[in-house]
Each structure stands twice: as structure tokens, then as C-alpha cells.
Amino acid sequence: MLSGLGSYEITRAGFGKCQAIAEECLSRAAGQQSKPPFIMGHLLLGGTLFLKGELAPARKHLEEAILIYEQDQVARRGKQVLYVQDQKSTGLCYLGLTLTIMGYLDNGLRAAESGLAHSKSLGGLHTINFSLCYLAAVHHIRGDSLSALERATQSLESARELGFATWIGISQMIRGASLVSNGKSEEGLAELGRGMKAHAGMEATAYQPFAMALFAQGLIAAGRLDEALDALSQALTMSEATGELFYASELWRLKGEVLGKNGSLAEAEHCLREGIDMARRQGAKLFELRNAASLCRLLDPLRKQAALRDILAPVHDWFGEVVAAPDVNDARALLAGRTGT
């Protein structure tokens, strides 16, 4: 019952209630021998903390849930699929997103791919669809739009065929965003609109700021900057109201980029610096890198050199020289263009 209540609250962005349910779940589990209640408590906490943008504690609880699950499986020598959605698959899906945003790009992708592989080994169709959808999201966030398009299309087709309404809207939104990233802005915008409508039809509040960010990117690509700015302002207001902050630094970045295109340079700089500060507080290295790169592109040549040295270079160096990802490559190219390099 606590699991069902937790799922209900997290879907509707009732993060305070969900966190209380998770803590109650762990408290009750302490008096039992059964491991699944412990796993569920850690999963609920991990998922809730992720959505709130508290990435490091989210990672800790998700990894603990996966560890207990695996230890329990060794003891049972079997498989467990509980509450429709397998617990290890759920943990790996959320962990994939968490690690990716934290900047551990390869580990994040491996977690999401492991989630799909585990789901396929169990054979549960709902679990497979869930894992496909989250893997598509990981690909999108790390900047691999072709892989995101492939996985989102698979997830959407499966959800429609099997009647899993939960995953139709989110799959459509990621698919639409991927189409936009591949130069098909009008087709992508239409798909994004359908996805947002389907997601809202589920009475889901969680992931709405994320959805509005994807839609705003489509509007930006189509040159509809005023509409994009309005969508981003609404998304930031909703993010603050619900406490869903995992994508807030991206909202600030996109708003800053739109304002920069409109010539409002001071306001744009304010937004990008807000994005950098938020990403630093959350430990969201990938989003810090993006905001820093956008800020460097915005500034005049003299101030740009200082920003490259003091803001972009440190976060770029954190990723290391061997990482090959679009955002890291973009930052590397900006730094390579510095005077005297």
C-alpha cells in the first residue's frame, strides 16, 4: 500500500508526502526480515530526491536499493517482479539519469542500458517499456539525439501496442525533442505537443517542467522566440512551486539563450549565472558545463576570456580529456579558441 501511495504522490509532484512515505517504509522495514520493503523505501527516496535535484543523496539511495536487491536475489536464487515494475530496473533507470546529469556520462549510460538488459531478462513487458523510455531520456540528456530518437520510437510503439498509457506521452516528448535536434523542427514540435497533451491527460505533474523545456527548444529551433520565452517562464514558475528542480538549471540556460537572441544581454547573463549556480549546488556537472559554455558565447571578447579561464575551464577539466561527448567537445572547442592557445 505504501508503494502505491508513493507512486501516486511522485507522479503528482507531491514530493514532501512521497519522502515521508519512503521514510515510513524504511522505518517499518526495519522490523521485518523481508528485503523488498527496504528496497522500495530506498527507491522512493532516490526517485524523489532525484526529481528535487538533490543528486548526490539520490544516487546513494538508488545504489543502496540496487545492492539490497542483488543480495536478496542471491539469497532467493530467483527473480522478483513487484508492484508491476521491477525494483532493480526502476533503480537503474533513475540512476542512469542521475549519473548522467552529475557528469558521469559513461556510467550513466551503462546504468540505463543495464536496466533495459535486466528488464529484458525478466520478460515483463511493462518493465521493458519503462526501461526503454528512460534509456531514451538518458540519450537525449547526454546529447545523442539519434540514439534518443531510436529508443523513444521503440518505447512509443511498444506503449501503443500494449496499451501502456503511462509511457506514451513521455516517449512522444523525447521523440519530438530528438526530431527537433535532427533538424525536423515542425514535425518535432507537433510530436512534442501530442506528448505533452497525453502526459497531462494522465494527471501527471512530475516532469512537466522538463516537458516544457523540450517544447521550448522546439520553439527556439522554429524561431518562435517569444513563445519559447513564455514557456520557459512558466516552466520555471512551476518548477519552483512543485520543487521539481532536477532540470531547473537547463531552464535557466534556455531562457538565457533566448534572451540573448533577443538582445537582452544583461538579463541573459543573469539567467546563465543562475543556471551555473544552481547546477553547482546540485552537483549537476553536465548542466554546469552547458550553462558555462553559453555564458562564454554571450559575453564580449574581453569578459569572455576571463569566463573561459575561471568558469568554463574548471568544469571542462573535471570531465577529463578522454571524454568524448557533444557538450564536452563544444567546451573543448571554445577553450581551444582562447587567445594564445
Buried (B, 14 or more C-beta within 10 A) or exposed (E): EBBEBBBEBBBBBBBEBBBBBBEBBBEEBEEEEEBBBBBBBBBBBBBBBBBBBBBEBBBBBBBBBBBBBEEBBEEEEEEBBEBEBBBBBBBBBBBBBBBBBBBBBBBBBBBBBBBBEBBBEBEBBBBBBBBBBBBBBBBBBBBBBEBBBBBBBBBBBBBBEEEBEBBBBBBBBBBBBBBBBBEBBEBBBBBBBBBBEBBEEBEBBBBBBBBBBBBBBBBBBBEBBEBBBBBBBBBBEBBEEBBBBBBBBBBBBBBBBBBBBEEBBEBBBBBBBBBBBBBBBBBBBBBBBBBBBBBBBBBEEEEBBEBBEEBBBEBBEEBEEEBEBEBBEBBBEBBEEBEEE
